Amino acid sequence: MGEALAAERYLVDEGLATVVFLALRLRKPLLVEGEPGVGKTELAKAVAAASGCELVRLQCYEGIDVHHALYDWDYPRQLLHLRGGGTGALYSEEFLVRRPLLEALERPGTVLLIDELDRADDEFEAFLLEFLSDFQVTIPEIGVIRSDRPPVVVLTSNRTRELHDALRRRCLYHWIDHPDREREVAIVRTRRPELPEALVRQVCAFVEELRWLDLYRVPGVGETLDWAQALHTVGDGELTADVAERTLGALLKAREDVERVRRGHLEELAAKARDAVA
């Protein structure tokens, strides 16, 4: 599984490769947690691509409910149907608006990404637990819709709140941490092969040290990739304090973090990064 994901430019360790393999083979939902930016969403995309499956994504948010996640009715079309003197049932599949969960049920062989579940409320999580247990839904006007081949389900959480134990027991689980320096170097080289090797190593050394600071928002792999590209675009192939300061907005996304690094750590971090590669 690791090789298949690597072919999609997503590098995993043995533990993550194994749990993904089990999720695919056993058709059990996979819950992945971790800090923002460690690659949870990209994992689902890579699994879909490596498996040759369609990706169906449900982005969770505060206030999401069944009508946003499962199905709704096309009320404007129903109204036009009535005004035009149309006959037949208004609540039929003709007027059904399929949301991501219903799409995943009706399309065999999909990968269903339920992204940032921790943003949703307890009621939606309880509904989702029932959905994942049976992989079927009842639409009163139509009947039961079930899947004979359940989708591969990847759930992600940034752990802004604790998910319920009942949901966790239903899933396989993996915590994705920030990569160590060598793995991050490999990721950047895979995703940005045009960048100079020395610059990539300096960037990853800088970011590794940065993550030890008490920051408001620790940069993820996505920010490392963006910053490496920015440095390559405006710099001369070496990480200096001057070019780092001018491009920090590609790496740090909070004013407090930018100011703290500029005031007290920039010269030291840049020097350590260059020494790590020398």
MIBALO-505758 format. One record per residue: residue number from 1; x, y negated, z of N, C-alpha, C in turn; residue in three letters. Coordinates in pm, whole numbers, plus 32768, in hexadecimal, padded with zeros to 4 digits. Example, Ala and Ser with C-alpha at 12.3 -4.5 7.8 and 13.67 -1.06 7.14 Angstrom:
REM MIBALO-505758
  nr n_east n_north n_up ca_east ca_north ca_up c_east c_north c_up rest
   1   8527    8239 830C    84CE     81C2  830C   8528    814A 830C  ALA
   2   8505    80E1 82C4    8557     806A  82CA   850A    7FFD 8313  SER
This chain:
REM MIBALO-505758
  nr n_east n_north n_up ca_east ca_north ca_up c_east c_north c_up rest
   1   8052    8079 8000    8000     8000  8000   8056    7F82 8000  MET
   2   80C6    7F8A 8047    811F     7F17  804C   8152    7EF0 7FC3  GLY
   3   8173    7F54 7F70    81A4     7F37  7EEA   8137    7EF9 7E93  GLU
   4   80BC    7F2A 7EA2    804D     7EF3  7E54   8033    7E61 7E78  ALA
   5   803B    7E41 7EF9    8028     7DB7  7F23   809E    7D60 7EF7  LEU
   6   8116    7D97 7EFE    818C     7D4C  7ED2   8182    7D2A 7E3E  ALA
   7   8146    7D82 7DF0    8132     7D66  7D62   80D7    7CEE 7D4D  ALA
   8   8085    7CD0 7DB1    802E     7C59  7DAC   806E    7BE4 7DF8  GLU
   9   80F0    7BF0 7E12    813F     7B88  7E55   8110    7B70 7EE4  ARG
  10   80E4    7BDA 7F26    80C0     7BD1  7FB4   8113    7C3B 7FFD  TYR
  11   8170    7C0E 8050    81CD     7C67  8094   819A    7C8A 811F  LEU
  12   819B    7D0B 813F    8168     7D38  81C0   81CF    7D93 8202  VAL
  13   81C3    7D9E 8286    8215     7DFF  82CE   81CC    7E85 82D0  ASP
  14   820C    7EEA 830A    81D3     7F70  8307   814F    7F79 8353  GLU
  15   8145    7F2F 83C1    80CB     7F33  8411   8052    7EFE 83C5  GLY
  16   8062    7E8C 8383    7FF3     7E52  8337   7FD2    7EA8 82BD  LEU
  17   8039    7EDD 827B    8021     7F33  8207   7FD0    7FAE 8230  ALA
  18   7FEE    7FE5 82A5    7FA7     805C  82D3   7F16    803F 82F3  THR
  19   7EFB    7FD0 8337    7E71     7FB3  835D   7E1D    7F8E 82E3  VAL
  20   7E5A    7F51 827F    7E12     7F36  8202   7DF1    7FB9 81BB  VAL
  21   7E52    8014 81B7    7E3B     8098  817B   7DC6    80DF 81BF  PHE
  22   7DC3    80DA 8244    7D58     811C  828E   7CD0    80DA 8273  LEU
  23   7CCF    8056 826A    7C51     8010  824E   7C1A    803A 81C6  ALA
  24   7C72    804A 8164    7C47     8072  80DF   7C1B    8105 80DE  LEU
  25   7C67    815A 811F    7C4A     81E9  811B   7BCE    820C 816F  ARG
  26   7BC4    81CF 81E6    7B56     81F0  8241   7ADB    8198 822D  LEU
  27   7AEA    8130 81DA    7A7D     80D0  81C3   7A4D    8094 8247  ARG
  28   7AAC    8071 829B    7A8B     802C  8318   7AB1    7F99 830B  LYS
  29   7A60    7F40 8344    7A83     7EB2  8340   7B09    7E99 8384  PRO
  30   7B53    7E3A 834F    7BD6     7E15  8387   7BCD    7D87 83BC  LEU
  31   7BE4    7D77 843D    7BE7     7CF3  847C   7C78    7CC8 848C  LEU
  32   7C9C    7C58 844F    7D23     7C23  845E   7D1B    7B9B 84A2  VAL
  33   7D6C    7B8A 8508    7D72     7B0D  8552   7E00    7AD5 854A  GLU
  34   7E0C    7A54 8564    7E8E     7A14  8563   7E7E    797E 855B  GLY
  35   7EED    7937 856C    7EEA     78A6  8563   7EC7    787B 84D3  GLU
  36   7E93    7802 84C4    7E77     77D1  843C   7EF7    77D1 83E7  PRO
  37   7EE8    77FE 836B    7F58     77F6  830E   7FB3    786F 8309  GLY
  38   7F8F    78DD 834E    7FE7     7951  834D   7FC6    79B1 82DB  VAL
  39   7F5D    7996 828E    7F40     79E7  8219   7ECC    7A47 8227  GLY
  40   7E6D    7A29 8280    7DFB     7A84  8294   7DA0    7A86 821A  LYS
  41   7D7C    7A11 81EA    7D26     7A09  8174   7D6D    7A41 80FA  THR
  42   7DED    7A22 80EB    7E39     7A53  8078   7E43    7AEC 807A  GLU
  43   7E3F    7B27 80F2    7E42     7BB9  80FA   7DCA    7BF5 80B1  LEU
  44   7D54    7BC0 80CC    7CDB     7BF4  808B   7CE4    7BE3 7FF4  ALA
  45   7D16    7B72 7FC7    7D25     7B5D  7F37   7D86    7BC1 7EFA  LYS
  46   7DF4    7BDB 7F41    7E56     7C39  7F0E   7E20    7CC8 7F0D  ALA
  47   7DD3    7CED 7F75    7D97     7D72  7F79   7D38    7D85 7F03  VAL
  48   7CE7    7D1F 7EE7    7C8B     7D28  7E75   7CD7    7D38 7DF2  ALA
  49   7D3E    7CE6 7DDF    7D8B     7CEC  7D63   7DD4    7D71 7D55  ALA
  50   7E10    7DA0 7DC4    7E5B     7E1E  7DBE   7DFF    7E95 7DA6  ALA
  51   7D81    7E8B 7DD2    7D22     7EF9  7DC2   7CD3    7EEE 7D41  SER
  52   7CE6    7E81 7CF8    7C98     7E6C  7C7F   7C06    7E52 7C9B  GLY
  53   7BE9    7E13 7D0E    7B60     7DFB  7D39   7B3E    7D66 7D30  CYS
  54   7ABD    7D4B 7D27    7A8E     7CC2  7D2C   7A8E    7C92 7DBD  GLU
  55   7AB7    7C16 7DD3    7AB4     7BDB  7E59   7A36    7B88 7E69  LEU
  56   79EA    7BA5 7ED2    7975     7B56  7EF7   7994    7B15 7F7E  VAL
  57   798C    7A90 7F83    79B7     7A49  7FFC   7942    7A02 803F  ARG
  58   7937    7A18 80C1    78D8     79CF  8115   7929    7978 8174  LEU
  59   7923    78F5 8160    7968     7897  81B8   790B    7873 822C  GLN
  60   7935    7895 82A5    78E1     787A  831B   78F6    77EB 834B  CYS
  61   7891    77B7 838D    7895     7730  83C6   782A    7726 8431  TYR
  62   7832    76C0 8482    77D0     76AD  84ED   7746    7698 84B2  GLU
  63   76E7    76E8 84DF    765E     76DA  84AE   7639    7737 843C  GLY
  64   7697    7788 840B    7677     77E4  839E   760C    7847 83CE  ILE
  65   75AE    7866 8374    7544     78C4  8398   752D    7925 8326  ASP
  66   74C5    7977 8335    74AA     79E1  82D3   7494    79A8 8248  VAL
  67   744F    7937 823F    742F     78FF  81BC   74AC    78CD 8173  HIS
  68   7512    78A8 81BD    758F     787F  817E   75E9    78F7 815E  HIS
  69   75DA    7962 81AA    7636     79D4  819D   75FC    7A48 814E  ALA
  70   7579    7A5A 8153    753C     7AD2  811A   74E7    7AB5 809E  LEU
  71   747C    7A6C 80AE    7427     7A4D  803C   73CF    79D4 805B  TYR
  72   7398    799C 7FF3    7336     7932  7FFF   72DC    793B 7F85  ASP
  73   727A    78E2 7F7E    7220     78DF  7F0C   7235    7860 7EBC  TRP
  74   7226    786C 7E39    7237     77FA  7DDF   71B2    77AE 7DDA  ASP
  75   719E    7758 7E3D    711D     7713  7E4A   70FE    76B6 7DD4  TYR
  76   715E    766C 7D9D    713D     7619  7D28   710A    766D 7CB2  PRO
  77   7147    76DF 7C98    7118     7734  7C2A   708F    776E 7C48  ARG
  78   7077    7791 7CC6    6FF3     77C3  7CEB   6F88    7758 7CD3  GLN
  79   6FA9    76DB 7CF5    6F49     766E  7CE2   6F2E    7657 7C4E  LEU
  80   6F98    7659 7BFD    6F86     764A  7B6D   6F33    76BD 7B34  LEU
  81   6F48    7732 7B69    6EFC     77A7  7B3D   6E68    7793 7B58  HIS
  82   6E47    7760 7BCE    6DBB     7748  7BF0   6D7E    76DB 7B99  LEU
  83   6DC8    766F 7B88    6D93     7600  7B38   6D7F    7627 7AA6  ARG
  84   6DD1    7684 7A78    6DC5     76B1  79ED   6D5D    771C 79DA  GLY
  85   6D14    773C 7A43    6CAB     77A0  7A38   6CDE    782E 7A30  GLY
  86   6D58    7843 7A60    6D93     78C8  7A5B   6D4B    792A 7AB5  GLY
  87   6D52    79A8 7A90    6D16     7A11  7AE1   6D85    7A68 7B1C  THR
  88   6D5F    7ABE 7B76    6DC0     7B16  7BB4   6DE8    7AE5 7C3E  GLY
  89   6E2F    7B3A 7C85    6E53     7B1B  7D0E   6EBC    7AAD 7D14  ALA
  90   6EA5    7A4E 7D6E    6F07     79E3  7D81   6F82    7A16 7DCC  LEU
  91   6F6C    7A74 7E25    6FDB     7AA9  7E74   7006    7B2F 7E39  TYR
  92   7049    7B26 7DC8    707D     7B9B  7D82   710F    7B84 7D64  SER
  93   7151    7BE9 7D2E    71E0     7BDD  7D11   71FD    7B6D 7CAD  GLU
  94   719B    7B49 7C5C    71AD     7ADE  7BFB   71D2    7A5A 7C3F  GLU
  95   719E    7A45 7CB7    71B3     79C7  7CFD   7211    79D5 7D76  PHE
  96   7251    7A47 7D81    72AA     7A61  7DF2   7333    7A22 7DD8  LEU
  97   7362    79D4 7E38    73E8     799A  7E30   7444    79F0 7E87  VAL
  98   74A2    7A30 7E48    74FB     7A8C  7E90   7572    7A41 7EC9  ARG
  99   7583    7A4C 7F4B    75F7     7A14  7F8F   7663    7A81 7F9B  ARG
 100   76D9    7A5F 7FD0    7749     7ABD  7FCB   772F    7B48 8005  PRO
 101   76EA    7B53 8077    76D5     7BD7  80B2   767F    7C2F 8057  LEU
 102   7617    7BF7 801C    75C3     7C45  7FC1   760D    7C65 7F40  LEU
 103   765D    7C07 7F10    76AE     7C22  7E98   770A    7C9A 7EAF  GLU
 104   7749    7C9E 7F23    77A6     7D0C  7F41   775D    7D92 7F49  ALA
 105   76E0    7D91 7F7A    7693     7E0D  7F80   766F    7E3F 7EF6  LEU
 106   764D    7DE4 7E9E    7619     7E0A  7E1B   7685    7E22 7DB2  GLU
 107   7701    7E00 7DD1    776F     7E15  7D72   77CE    7E7E 7DAB  ARG
 108   77C6    7EF8 7D7C    781E     7F62  7DB2   78B2    7F3F 7D9C  PRO
 109   7902    7F66 7DFE    7992     7F57  7DEF   79C6    7ECA 7E01  GLY
 110   7985    7E7B 7E56    79B5     7DF3  7E6F   7A05    7DEE 7EF1  THR
 111   7A53    7D83 7EFE    7A92     7D61  7F7D   7A49    7CE8 7FB4  VAL
 112   7A0C    7CF7 8028    79C0     7C8C  8067   7A17    7C47 80D0  LEU
 113   7A35    7BC9 80BA    7A82     7B79  8119   7A21    7B23 816B  LEU
 114   7A1D    7B3C 81ED    79CF     7AE9  8249   7A33    7A93 8294  ILE
 115   7A41    7A18 8266    7AB3     79C5  828D   7A8F    796A 8303  ASP
 116   7AEC    7968 8366    7AE1     7911  83DB   7A5E    7929 8427  GLU
 117   7A48    79A6 844C    79CF     79CD  8493   79C2    7985 8518  LEU
 118   7A32    7960 8554    7A2D     791B  85D5   79E9    7893 85CD  ASP
 119   79D6    785D 8554    798E     77DE  8545   78F7    77EF 8552  ARG
 120   78C5    7868 853A    7835     7881  8542   780B    7892 85D3  ALA
 121   7787    7893 85EB    7756     789F  8675   7736    7931 8696  ASP
 122   770F    7947 8714    76F8     79CF  8745   7687    7A14 86F9  ASP
 123   761E    79CA 86D6    75AC     7A06  8693   75D3    7A3F 860B  GLU
 124   7625    79F3 85C2    764E     7A26  853F   76AB    7A9D 854F  PHE
 125   7700    7A9A 85B3    775A     7B0C  85CA   7709    7B8A 85E9  GLU
 126   769B    7B7B 8637    7646     7BEE  8656   7604    7C25 85D8  ALA
 127   75D4    7BCC 8581    759A     7BF8  8502   7602    7C41 84AF  PHE
 128   767B    7C0C 84AB    76E5     7C47  845A   7709    7CD2 848D  LEU
 129   7705    7CE6 850F    7722     7D6A  8547   76BF    7DD0 8513  LEU
 130   7640    7DAD 850C    75DB     7E08  84D8   75F1    7E24 8444  GLU
 131   7615    7DBC 83FB    762F     7DCB  836C   76A4    7E2B 8354  PHE
 132   770F    7E1C 83A0    7785     7E6F  838E   776D    7EFF 83BC  LEU
 133   770D    7F14 8415    76F1     7F9B  8446   76A7    7FEE 83DE  SER
 134   764B    7FB0 8394    75F5     7FFB  8338   760F    7FDE 82A5  ASP
 135   764D    7F6E 8287    765E     7F40  81FD   75DA    7F48 81B1  PHE
 136   7573    7F15 81F2    74F2     7F08  81B1   74A8    7E92 81EF  GLN
 137   744E    7E59 81A3    73FD     7DE9  81D3   736E    7DFF 81A6  VAL
 138   7314    7DC7 81F2    7287     7DCD  81CF   7257    7D41 81AB  THR
 139   7227    7D33 8130    71E8     7CB7  8105   7152    7CD2 8104  ILE
 140   7106    7C95 815E    7079     7CBA  816F   7029    7CBF 80ED  PRO
 141   7042    7C62 8092    6FF4     7C5C  8017   701F    7CC2 7FAF  GLU
 142   7095    7CFC 7FBF    70CC     7D56  7F5B   70E0    7DE2 7F91  ILE
 143   7115    7DED 800A    712F     7E6F  8045   71BF    7E7B 8072  GLY
 144   71ED    7EF5 8082    7273     7F11  80B4   72D5    7F14 803F  VAL
 145   7345    7ECD 8051    73B3     7ED2  7FF1   742B    7F0A 803A  ILE
 146   745F    7F78 8005    74D0     7FB9  8047   753E    7FD4 7FE1  ARG
 147   75B3    7FEF 8015    7625     800D  7FBF   7652    809C 7FD6  SER
 148   7656    80EA 7F6A    768A     8172  7F75   7723    8172 7F7C  ASP
 149   7760    8107 7F4E    77F1     80F8  7F55   7810    8073 7F98  ARG
 150   781C    8073 801B    782D     7FF5  8064   78A9    7FA9 8036  PRO
 151   78A4    7F25 803C    791A     7ED8  8017   798A    7EE8 807D  PRO
 152   7A03    7ECE 8051    7A73     7EC0  80AE   7A63    7E37 80F0  VAL
 153   7A61    7E33 8173    7A44     7DB7  81BB   7AC0    7D8A 8207  VAL
 154   7AE7    7D0D 81EF    7B53     7CCD  823A   7B19    7C55 8282  VAL
 155   7B21    7C55 8307    7AF4     7BE4  8358   7B6E    7B9C 838D  LEU
 156   7B6B    7B17 838D    7BDB     7ACB  83C5   7BAA    7A73 8436  THR
 157   7C04    7A57 8491    7BE6     79FE  8502   7C64    79B4 852B  SER
 158   7C56    7932 8542    7CC3     78E1  8579   7CC3    78E1 8611  ASN
 159   7C65    792C 864A    7C57     793D  86DB   7C3B    78B8 8722  ARG
 160   7BEA    7863 86E4    7BBD     77EB  872A   7B55    780E 8794  THR
 161   7B19    7882 8788    7AC6     78BD  87F1   7AD6    7953 87EA  ARG
 162   7AB4    7998 8855    7AC0     7A29  8859   7A4A    7A6A 8812  GLU
 163   7A67    7AC9 87BC    79FD     7B18  877F   79D0    7B84 87E1  LEU
 164   7955    7BB2 87D1    791D     7C12  8830   795E    7C9C 8821  HIS
 165   7964    7CE4 8890    79A1     7D69  8891   7958    7DC8 8832  ASP
 166   78D4    7DB9 8825    7889     7E14  87CE   78B8    7E09 873E  ALA
 167   78D7    7D90 8712    790A     7D7F  868A   7997    7DB6 867F  LEU
 168   79E9    7D9C 86E2    7A72     7DCE  86DE   7A76    7E66 86D7  ARG
 169   7A1D    7EA8 8721    7A1B     7F3A  8720   79F3    7F71 8698  ARG
 170   79AC    7F22 864C    797E     7F4E  85C7   79EF    7F49 8561  ARG
 171   7A5B    7F01 8581    7AC1     7EE2  851D   7B48    7F20 853F  CYS
 172   7B99    7F33 84D8    7C29     7F3F  84EC   7C5F    7EB3 8509  LEU
 173   7CD0    7EAA 854B    7D00     7E27  8579   7D95    7E17 855B  TYR
 174   7DB9    7D9A 8537    7E47     7D79  852A   7E5B    7CE5 8545  HIS
 175   7EC1    7CC8 8593    7EE9     7C3E  85AD   7F5B    7C1A 854D  TRP
 176   7F49    7BAF 8501    7FB1     7B81  84A5   7FF9    7B0B 84E5  ILE
 177   8078    7B1C 84FE    80C7     7AB2  853D   8112    7A65 84D0  ASP
 178   814D    79F5 84F8    81A6     79AF  849C   821B    7A0C 847A  HIS
 179   8245    7A0F 83FE    82B2     7A69  83D9   8336    7A3C 8415  PRO
 180   8391    7A9B 8428    8417     7A73  8451   845D    7A33 83D8  ASP
 181   84D7    7A02 83F0    8518     79B3  8387   852E    7A03 8307  ARG
 182   8561    7A7D 8313    8580     7AC9  829A   8504    7AEC 824B  GLU
 183   8497    7B0C 8291    841A     7B2A  8249   83E4    7AAC 8206  ARG
 184   83F1    7A3A 8249    83C0     79BF  820C   8416    7999 8193  GLU
 185   8498    79AF 819C    84EE     799A  8128   84BE    79F0 80B3  VAL
 186   849F    7A6E 80D0    8471     7AC8  8066   83ED    7A99 802B  ALA
 187   8395    7A66 8081    8314     7A34  8051   8327    79BC 7FF5  ILE
 188   837A    795D 8022    8390     78E6  7FD0   83D2    790A 7F4C  VAL
 189   8432    7965 7F50    8473     7990  7ED3   8410    79D3 7E76  ARG
 190   83B2    7A1D 7EAE    834E     7A61  7E5C   82EC    79FE 7E1F  THR
 191   82C3    799C 7E6F    825E     793C  7E42   8298    78C8 7DF3  ARG
 192   8315    78A5 7E10    8357     7834  7DCD   83E0    7861 7D98  ARG
 193   83E2    78BB 7D37    8462     78F3  7D0A   84BE    788D 7CC9  PRO
 194   8489    781A 7CA3    84DC     77B5  7C60   8530    7763 7CC1  GLU
 195   8518    776E 7D43    8560     771C  7DA4   85EB    7755 7DC1  LEU
 196   864D    76FE 7DDA    86D5     772D  7DFA   86D7    777E 7E7B  PRO
 197   8727    77E8 7E7D    872F     7841  7EF0   8759    77F5 7F6F  GLU
 198   87BC    779E 7F63    87ED     7756  7FDA   8780    76FE 8015  ALA
 199   8735    76B9 7FBF    86CA     7662  7FF0   865E    76B4 8035  LEU
 200   863A    7726 7FFB    85D3     777C  8037   85FD    77A6 80C3  VAL
 201   867A    77CE 80D2    86AA     77FB  8155   86B0    7788 81B9  ARG
 202   86D8    7712 818C    86DB     769E  81E5   864D    7679 8213  GLN
 203   85EE    767C 81B7    8563     765B  81D9   852D    76BE 8240  VAL
 204   8544    773D 822A    850E     77A1  8286   8552    779B 830F  CYS
 205   85D2    777B 8311    8618     776A  8391   85DF    76F1 83DB  ALA
 206   85C7    7684 8394    858D     760A  83D0   8504    7629 840B  PHE
 207   84AF    766B 83BE    8427     7688  83EA   8427    76E7 8461  VAL
 208   8482    7748 8461    848B     77A5  84D1   84A8    775A 8553  GLU
 209   8507    76FD 854F    8526     76AD  85C5   84B1    7652 85EB  GLU
 210   846F    761D 8587    8400     75C1  859E   838E    7604 85EB  LEU
 211   8379    7682 85D0    8309     76C9  860F   831D    76DE 86A5  ARG
 212   8397    76C9 86D6    83AF     76D3  8765   8386    7655 87AE  TRP
 213   8370    75E9 8765    8347     756C  87A4   82B3    7572 87C9  LEU
 214   828E    751F 8829    8202     751A  8855   81B5    74BD 87F7  ASP
 215   8190    74F1 8783    814D     74A0  871F   80B6    74AD 872A  LEU
 216   8071    7447 86F9    7FDF     7449  86F5   7FAF    74B3 8692  TYR
 217   7FF1    74BA 8620    7FCF     751F  85BB   804F    7558 8580  ARG
 218   806A    75D5 85A2    80E3     7617  8571   80D5    7634 84DC  VAL
 219   8139    7611 848B    812E     762A  83FB   812B    76BE 83DA  PRO
 220   80D5    76E1 837A    80CC     776B  834D   8121    7782 82D1  GLY
 221   8114    77FA 829A    8162     781C  8224   813D    77C3 81AE  VAL
 222   80BE    77A0 81A3    8092     7748  8137   80D9    76C3 813A  GLY
 223   80EB    768C 81B2    8132     760C  81BF   81C7    761D 819F  GLU
 224   81FF    768F 81C5    828B     76A9  81A1   829D    76A8 810A  THR
 225   8241    76E9 80C4    8248     76ED  8032   823B    7661 7FF7  LEU
 226   81DB    7615 802A    81C6     758D  7FF6   8240    7535 800F  ASP
 227   827B    7542 8087    82EC     74ED  80AA   8367    7511 8058  TRP
 228   837E    7591 8047    83F0     75BB  7FF5   83E3    7584 7F67  ALA
 229   836A    7588 7F30    8355     7551  7EAB   836A    74BB 7EA9  GLN
 230   833A    7476 7F13    834B     73E5  7F1B   83DE    73BF 7F25  ALA
 231   8428    7405 7F77    84B8     73E9  7F86   8502    73FE 7F02  LEU
 232   84DE    7467 7EBD    851D     7483  7E3D   84FE    7415 7DD7  HIS
 233   8486    73DF 7DE1    845A     7379  7D81   84A1    72F3 7D97  THR
 234   84B6    72CD 7E16    84ED     7248  7E31   857E    724C 7E5E  VAL
 235   85B2    72C3 7E81    8638     72CA  7EBB   86A0    72F7 7E58  GLY
 236   8715    731A 7E8E    8785     7344  7E3A   87B0    73D3 7E57  ASP
 237   8753    7422 7E8F    8772     74AE  7EA9   87A7    74C9 7F34  GLY
 238   87B2    7462 7F88    87E0     7473  8011   8781    742B 806F  GLU
 239   876A    7467 80E3    870F     742F  8145   8758    73C9 819C  LEU
 240   8744    734A 8181    877D     72DF  81D2   8710    729F 8224  THR
 241   8737    7259 828E    86D5     7218  82E3   8687    71AF 8296  ALA
 242   86C8    716A 8239    8686     7101  81ED   8616    7138 8196  ASP
 243   8635    719F 8148    85CF     71D5  80EF   8564    7220 813D  VAL
 244   858B    725B 81AF    8529     729D  8204   84C5    7239 823B  ALA
 245   84F7    71C5 8269    849E     7160  82A1   8439    712F 823A  GLU
 246   8466    711E 81BF    840E     70EA  8157   83A3    714E 8129  ARG
 247   83B9    71CC 8148    835C     7233  8117   8314    727C 8187  THR
 248   831E    724D 8203    82E3     7295  8273   824C    72A8 8265  LEU
 249   820B    724F 821A    817A     725B  8207   8150    72D8 81BC  GLY
 250   81AF    7318 8179    8190     7398  8137   8198    740D 8198  ALA
 251   81D8    73F8 820B    81EE     7463  826C   8197    7455 82E9  LEU
 252   818F    73DB 831D    8144     73C1  8398   80C6    7373 8376  LEU
 253   8055    739C 83B1    7FD5     7362  838B   7F8F    731C 83FF  LYS
 254   7FDE    72F0 8460    7FA8     72A2  84D0   8008    722E 84ED  ALA
 255   7FD0    71B8 8500    8022     7140  8515   8080    7151 858D  ARG
 256   804C    718C 85FA    809D     719D  8672   8117    71F5 8657  GLU
 257   8104    725F 8608    8173     72B9  85E9   81DC    7274 8593  ASP
 258   81AE    722A 852E    820C     71E3  84D7   8260    7181 8527  VAL
 259   8220    7134 857D    8269     70CF  85CA   82C9    7110 862C  GLU
 260   82A0    717E 8669    82F8     71BF  86CA   8376    71F5 8687  ARG
 261   8366    7234 8614    83DA     726B  85CD   8434    71FB 859B  VAL
 262   83F9    7191 8568    8449     7121  8536   849A    70E0 85A5  ARG
 263   845E    70D2 861B    84A0     7089  8687   850F    70DA 86CA  ARG
 264   84F6    715D 86DE    8553     71A3  8734   8596    721F 8701  GLY
 265   856C    7253 868C    859F     72D7  8667   85D2    72E1 85D8  HIS
 266   85BC    727E 8587    85D5     728D  84F7   8668    72A8 84D8  LEU
 267   86C2    7256 850C    8750     7269  84F0   8781    72F0 8521  GLU
 268   8758    7315 859A    8784     7393  85D5   8751    740A 8584  GLU
 269   86D1    7407 855E    8697     7477  8513   86D6    7484 8489  LEU
 270   86EB    7414 8447    8729     7417  83C2   87B7    744E 83C9  ALA
 271   8802    7425 842F    888B     7456  843E   888E    74EC 845A  ALA
 272   8835    751A 84B2    882D     75A9  84D0   8809    75F9 8454  LYS
 273   87AE    75C3 8405    8783     7609  838B   87F7    7619 8329  ALA
 274   8847    75AE 831A    88BA     75B8  82BE   8923    7617 82F5  ARG
 275   893B    7613 8379    899F     766A  83B6   8975    76FE 83AB  ASP
 276   88F3    7718 83AE    88C2     77A2  83A9   88DF    77E3 8323  ALA
 277   88F0    7790 82BC    8906     77C5  8235   899A    77C1 8212  VAL
 278   89E3    776D 8255    8A72     775B  8234   8AC2    77DB 8247  ALA
